[in-house]
Amino acid sequence: MDETQDASRRADLKAGAIMMASNIRANSGKRIGTVPGVEIGDIFYFRMELCIIGLHAPSMGGIDYMTTKFENDEDSVAICIVSAGGYENEDDDTDVLVYSGQGGNSRNTEERHDQKLERGNLALERSLHRKNEIRVVRGFKDPFCLTGKIYIYDGLYKIHESWKERTKSGINCFKYKLLREPGQRDGAAIWKMTQKWITNPATRGHVLLADLSAKAEMLPVCLVNEILPPDPSLSYMA
């Protein structure tokens, strides 16, 4: 969808193009691992924001990659991916991401073709071998956002396996299973949890009143007491 948007109607694309042309950006050099100034859980409303801050260089492509040295060898490896749901990505588990390769998935059935092991797909395959960390940005639908989607930086992952799979559209697609590196703060997991609370406030626990506004607000205002009452079996001395 991002690739088919008319740039003349999108203020974010106009602003991004001006900033890129004027070199008004941060972290312009590509790097493996974390990006200075970007924290796990940071939310972005436009893909162009990811480019301007140096988190993910391509404004449309889902795979950002670079060539770097590993001891005495040079290799092309992936450094960041955006999981936007365009290729039937499976991202229900916030510690696991099954990511589909790029290419071949055209809306025109005559232009569809099997994915090739080149460019971003090849970089992902090399990252499986090199075991380098890859930044992951997850996209989620949000009807209150201008583009209908937000992007959350979810931290560092590593690719643990890859395989080929035939998609519903009939093309052979590369699949890559990424696991989130342990010890990181929650990112996308918090967003998913809050969405469940909005859909069903009772799932939050310690709910005193499901909707304090009595349906006066578009979204229910949930009243919660997360301070547990004292244990009656305990005695206290004045």
Phi, psi and omega in degrees: 000321180299325183287338185261357181292142177281114184299331183292342181257001184246109181296328181294322179289323177297311181297319180296319180295320179294316181294319179294319180294328180267005181058036175266088184203169180241154176051054185291334179278139179287148182207155173271138176097207186290158177247127181305134177088354180251125181251150176299133183097351177300137183251136178234145184257348180221145177300326182298331177301321181298325179289315185297324182268358177081018179279319182213113189291313183293134180280342180234319182294148182274347184241123175254130183216167181207163174258128182218170183267135172238101187059248182260000184248150172256142181212151176268121182228154176282142179240339178201142174228149175248117178266096186254003176083011183281346183234041178058039179297145177253111183223034178292323177274120185283354175257353181231137176227121172262110188251136180266145179292177185255153176101152173085344187264058181281152175291333177278116185300330181288339182263357179287143179204162179298144178291150181250148179277078181210166179049238184298322179297318178294320179298321177295320179295320178291327177293329174300317180287319184279341179059036178277155179287143180232129175289141180236127174246125181255134178262140179226144177291137178213103184295344182272356179265148183304318182270358180079011183206148172238164180233131182241127175285121189251011174096200186258138178231166170229145178280130182250338176196162178216156178198173176255145182213144178272127183273175178296332180278357173093011179255155174277126188236142174279137177239141181228126179262118180249140177244138182289136178294135182291161175084007180264153176292158180289143177236272180296333181299322180293318178300313181297321180296316180294326178294325176293322179295322179294317180293318181218092184304333183295339181288347181288327183089151180058033180277123177269323181213123185295326180215100181295334183275357182053045177069014177286335179260154179298319176253139180296139177263103188274130178262119186233140173241102182266003174269109185292145177294155180295151180291119183296340181284347181271141177252146183238145178252138179290000000 
